[in-house]
Structure formats: structure tokens, C-alpha cells
Amino acid sequence: MLVVGALTCYIAALAIICQSTLHVRRVRPAVPAGLAWRTVSIRAFDSVRLDGWFVRPEVPTGNCAIVLHGIGDSRQGSAGYASMFLDQGYSVLLPDSRGHGSSGGELVTYGLREKYDVLNWARWLREQNCHALYGLGESLGGSVLIQAAALGSDFHAIVAECAFADLHAIAESRMQQIFPLTPWFLVPNVMTFAKVRYGLDLDQVSPIESMRRTSTPILLIHGLRDSRIPYWHSQALARANARSVLWLVPTAEHTGAYQAAPTEFRQRVLKWFAGR
């Protein structure tokens, strides 16, 4: 009886952890002032509605940039990057990831489904006369962008800041931060629960494998003071692809490179895009 009770409690704990991992608190975006934002929507491969903002510069060049936010954020959190691209003639798309902001979908799948959403947005951008597509992803957005770039040649170049390389590793790291005595088998069991309960094979989420396969030029950025995703994740990603470039920012926290070194951030990102 004691064993049955312990097993029941353990399964309940797996369910709670899985629920909190796949569902995030939504941040509803409010339209920033100062730009002529256009609200746009598309349908994902599984009919989920995806929302975003799109804005064109005064003199479009045919270049377009998509900016992907991190987990628990919304497209409003990406709006600060828009002027950097608009000043150079890029049209800018800021989408809400599925399960975030005003987009549909209840589950965050860490790139398993999101990478196909990015490709659907890329298709939509080509219909808006975007002749050259570039991407900037922050945290989870960076990991999603890397996975999307490995599926084809949609992007001329991308930038990923503070991306995780391995879902198992970052999940274990987060669990250790919350529960220092977390057993080694907990994260694999949570992923098994997600597969049984939701049909999500999260073992397929592997940005580092995508790095090995992609031919898209990728600039990796990571703060050495990142307390959420250790910078070794970007180091591992860089080692997986000889064409990638890594910029480690000494004073930057998680996704804080722009705040820590705004001029250098702009120069590096724009130069990376301009050269491709």
C-alpha cells in the first residue's frame, strides 16, 4: 500500500511539473506608440491562430527581419529591436509564439511545433515582397530559430541570443535551481509523461543537432553573467557548426547584451545580416 501511495504521489508530481513546463503565464501585448504597427495573423499547420505585428520602413529594401521573444514573454518584449532594423530599411515582423501573448495554442513545445510556425511566418513574409529574410531570436526564441533554420534555406542569416543547446540539460539545470536534490531520472520521466499525456516527443527538441545540420550562417550571443541559461550552451552550439560565430558579452545577464553593449550589439547584428 505504501508503494502504491508513493507511486501515485510521484505520478502526480510529474503531472504538476509537466503542466507548469508546457503552460506559461500569458503576457498580453499592448501596441507600442510611435510606429505604424499592423496586426497580422496566420494559421499554423495544426490550425492554431498565430498573431503578430508587422511594420514597414519608409523606404523598404526588400529585406525583412523576424524577431522571436523568449518564454513567458510576448511580441511586445521584442518591440525594442524594431527601430534597429527599420533604420536600415528592413521590414519587421514580431510574432507571438504559440501559447504566448494573443496567439492560440495551449502548449509550449520548445521548438517541436514552433519551428514549423516560424516557417509559416517566413512563407507569409515572402508574400509581403520580402526578398531576403533574417531572424533574431531571444532565449527560447533563439533555440526555436536555430531549429527552424535547419529545415531549409528560408533565412539568409540568423542571430540567436542566450539559446539553449540541449533541452534535457537546461531542464535539469532549472530543476536543480529549484530543487537541489532533484534525482537524475526526474526530467526524463517528465518528458515521458509529456509524450504519453500530450503526444509530445520532446526528445526531438535539439538545437545542437539542428546546428550540425544547418547551412544558415548563425551568430550566437551570450552573456557571461547569464543566470538562467549558462553560456556554455552557446559555446556548445558554436562548436557544432564551424560556420557559426560566438560573441560572449562579459557584463550581460540573460538576453541582456543589447543593454550591456548597445552600440556593439547593433553593429555586430547588422553587419552579420549585411554580409549575407
PyMOL commands that set and color helices and strands:
alter all, ss='L'
color gray80, all
select helices_A, chain A and resi 2-22+75-86+114-127+140-149+167-178+186-198+202-204+207-213+232-239+257-260+262-274
alter helices_A, ss='H'
color red, helices_A
select strands_A, chain A and resi 38-43+49-55+63-68+91-95+132-138+157-161+218-223+245-249
alter strands_A, ss='S'
color yellow, strands_A
deselect
rebuild
show_as cartoon
